[in-house]
Amino acid sequence: MAQTIGIHGEPDVRPAGLRGVAADFSSDQRAFKTASWGKAMMWIFLLSDTFVFGCFLIAYMTARMSTPVPWPNPSEVFALHIGGQDVPLILIAIMTFVLISSSGTMAMAVNFGYRRDRRTTAILMLLTAVLGACFVGMQAFEWTKLITEGVRPWENPWGAAQFGSTFFMITGFHGTHVTIGVIFLLIVARKVWRGDFDQERRGFFTSRKGRYEAVEIMGLYWHFVDLVWVFIFAFFICGRASICGEVVMSETTAHAQSQTVHAQAHTGQQHPIRLYLLVWGLLFVLSAASYMVDYLGVQSYLRWTLILLFMMLKAGLIVAVFMHMAWERLALVYAILLPPLLVLVFVALMVSEADYTIFTRLAFFGAGP
């Protein structure tokens, strides 16, 4: 048996492991006893948004594999002319480091929020918003540069016409999420600075009492924005057309299997600050390694193996530590992770069936005129 604390501070005795999952889902109250409805609903929203971004990235990979025209080389498309030479992907690398920095400051804000350090929490959230605004600004500069160079949704000077439409759709949708996140970061930071959560002042739109858990819920959304950029960077920015048809996307990855849950209302997700700093540093190292794969011109299967490896490691660290999935109850973990994994299996089966179908048609009817 495992004893934890519920969201209202009451003792919560439950079986460990899968028995605990069964006990949670068969409860006559609610399944996620250590997560409020606000937090659970944010996870469900992020899960639905995962499927939306997944559809966009799958559509991008489909367009890229099906076009007979060579796909534009990202190292050339996203290069900046600095010091008399073209530096490949330098702006994209800076944008990645800025977004990872904002994810680190957001994780620290959640930690200090549950410590009820109002001033530090507000400052860290404002710093996160500033970094997010810088990211959007650099994305606007990138769009302006490409549009000036002739990139349109229906054409571009470098190759396949589908490049422009997929690029503007995916990065624009992600940039919209970042912009919305910046706005809500400012709103929540203002409430923290005024002391609304210390006094449990009721919200403007609802009668619910304000708690510092709102900072963590805001953090879940912001870390998701960072997580999505990890996949965009890996599949859209760093990928070349050499073997992209042999890669199947994995939408979410996490290794959250912990059976220990902490108090949410009174202590919250308080973990050693050095843990966040360590993960923060690892994310910088992994992002630098991903950039070096393209900068050094690594090709073929080694290229995609390294890109996928670094992508999985970054996604796992963000979900498990920054989004606190490693400390949630297994019922919530399985409810969030199983649907994307099942969809991934379904996509893999469809890809296998598509490959078999095209192979059969080529074998019996030939390549055609």
Number of C-alpha atoms within 10 A of each C-alpha: 9 13 14 19 19 21 20 13 14 10 12 13 13 15 15 17 16 12 12 19 22 15 15 21 15 11 12 8 9 13 18 23 20 25 20 17 12 12 18 17 13 16 20 14 12 17 18 14 14 18 16 13 18 21 13 16 20 17 13 20 20 13 17 22 18 9 12 9 13 15 19 20 15 18 20 13 17 18 16 19 10 9 7 7 9 14 16 19 21 18 17 21 18 13 21 21 18 22 27 25 20 25 28 22 25 28 29 21 28 28 24 22 28 22 17 17 14 22 16 17 26 25 16 22 29 23 19 27 25 17 22 28 20 15 23 22 14 17 18 14 13 16 17 12 15 16 14 10 12 12 22 18 15 12 15 19 12 17 14 18 21 20 22 20 16 21 19 16 14 17 16 16 14 18 22 13 16 23 16 12 21 21 14 15 25 18 13 20 23 15 21 27 16 14 17 19 23 17 11 13 15 14 13 7 6 8 9 11 12 19 20 27 22 18 26 24 18 19 24 24 19 28 23 24 19 23 24 18 21 22 24 20 19 21 22 20 20 21 20 21 15 15 14 17 13 11 15 13 16 18 21 22 19 19 15 21 16 15 17 14 19 20 19 21 19 17 16 20 23 16 15 9 12 9 12 19 15 10 17 22 15 15 24 17 14 17 22 15 15 22 22 13 17 20 15 8 10 13 15 13 14 11 20 23 13 16 24 19 15 21 24 20 15 26 25 21 24 28 21 20 20 26 25 18 22 22 19 22 27 26 19 20 20 13 18 18 16 12 14 20 15 11 15 18 13 12 16 16 12 12 16 11 12 12 11 12 12 11 13 12 11 12 10 8 9 10 9 5 3
